[in-house]
Amino acid sequence: MSEFNLTISQAQHDLLVRMLSTAVKSKRVEVHRTEFSRDYRHELEAEEAEMQALLEKLSTAAAV
């Protein structure tokens, strides 16, 4: 897995956190409403998990 370093301002960080939080909530709704395809639902759940992990990293970075 490649790692990346990114320098952003506090305002950009805050915006990214807000946007990602909204995207996680939307993804959760999409997962909940997906009934027909188990494979697709699993893909959505994986995306949600990745977004949540990124959000946690951003929150941790802000606390440092």
GILINLIN-V374476 format. One line per field, one symbol per residue. phi: phi as a letter, one per 30 degrees, with the letter a starting at -180 (. if undefined). A space follows every 50 residues. Layout:
phi=???
This chain:
phi=.dcbcbcbdddddddddddddddddddeddddddcdbddddddddddddd dddddddddddddd
